[in-house]
């Protein structure tokens, strides 16, 4: 192999490796961006779940309080009827 062929082969290999490296770096950058996006989405979901759990507990407690008030009101109505009747 003469020096011109060797130089030509080395230039082709260098260009191939340079393009391959650019492709790999681009792919790595894209995947890093996707990972960051998914991590942010996961964090938002966890925050939203926490908010929904708090809301669920409040609604559940409000339902329990309402039922207890209904029971107390009914009991007071019955006892007042028994006293007056």
WOHUNOR-V836544 format. One record per residue. RES is the residue in one small letter. PHI is phi in degrees with one decimal (999 if undefined). PSI is psi in radians with two decimals (* if undefined). NEAR is the number of other C-alpha atoms within 8 Angstrom. Layout:
RES|PHI|PSI|NEAR + RES|PHI|PSI|NEAR
This chain:
x|999|2.18|4 + x|-82.8|3.01|5 + x|-65.1|-0.58|6 + x|-67.1|-0.74|6 + x|-65.9|-0.74|8 + x|-61.3|-0.81|9 + x|-61.8|-0.77|8 + x|-62.0|-0.75|8 + x|-64.4|-0.75|8 + x|-65.0|-0.69|8 + x|-64.1|-0.77|8 + x|-61.4|-0.77|8 + x|-64.7|-0.71|8 + x|-62.7|-0.78|8 + x|-63.6|-0.74|8 + x|-60.8|-0.83|8 + x|-64.3|-0.68|8 + x|-64.1|-0.78|8 + x|-65.6|-0.72|8 + x|-62.8|-0.75|8 + x|-62.8|-0.76|8 + x|-62.0|-0.71|8 + x|-63.3|-0.81|8 + x|-63.6|-0.73|8 + x|-64.6|-0.67|8 + x|-64.5|-0.76|8 + x|-64.0|-0.74|8 + x|-63.8|-0.71|8 + x|-64.1|-0.75|8 + x|-62.0|-0.77|8 + x|-67.6|-0.62|8 + x|-64.7|-0.70|8 + x|-65.0|-0.75|8 + x|-62.5|-0.74|8 + x|-61.7|-0.79|8 + x|-61.5|-0.74|8 + x|-62.6|-0.75|8 + x|-67.6|-0.64|8 + x|-65.0|-0.70|8 + x|-66.0|-0.71|8 + x|-63.8|-0.72|8 + x|-62.2|-0.75|8 + x|-62.7|-0.76|8 + x|-63.5|-0.69|8 + x|-64.3|-0.77|8 + x|-62.1|-0.73|8 + x|-64.3|-0.74|8 + x|-65.5|-0.69|8 + x|-62.5|-0.70|8 + x|-62.7|-0.76|8 + x|-62.8|-0.73|8 + x|-67.0|-0.63|8 + x|-64.4|-0.74|8 + x|-62.1|-0.77|8 + x|-63.0|-0.71|8 + x|-61.1|-0.79|8 + x|-64.1|-0.69|8 + x|-64.5|-0.79|8 + x|-64.4|-0.71|8 + x|-63.1|-0.78|8 + x|-65.2|-0.66|8 + x|-64.0|-0.69|8 + x|-64.5|-0.75|8 + x|-63.8|-0.77|8 + x|-61.1|-0.75|8 + x|-62.7|-0.75|8 + x|-64.5|-0.71|8 + x|-64.5|-0.71|8 + x|-63.9|-0.68|8 + x|-61.9|-0.74|8 + x|-64.2|-0.79|8 + x|-64.4|-0.75|8 + x|-62.6|-0.76|8 + x|-63.5|-0.73|8 + x|-63.4|-0.76|8 + x|-64.2|-0.66|8 + x|-65.0|-0.75|8 + x|-65.1|-0.77|8 + x|-69.0|-0.57|8 + x|-72.6|-0.57|8 + x|-68.5|-0.68|8 + x|-66.7|-0.63|7 + x|-70.7|-0.69|6 + x|-85.7|-0.38|5 + x|-99.4|*|4
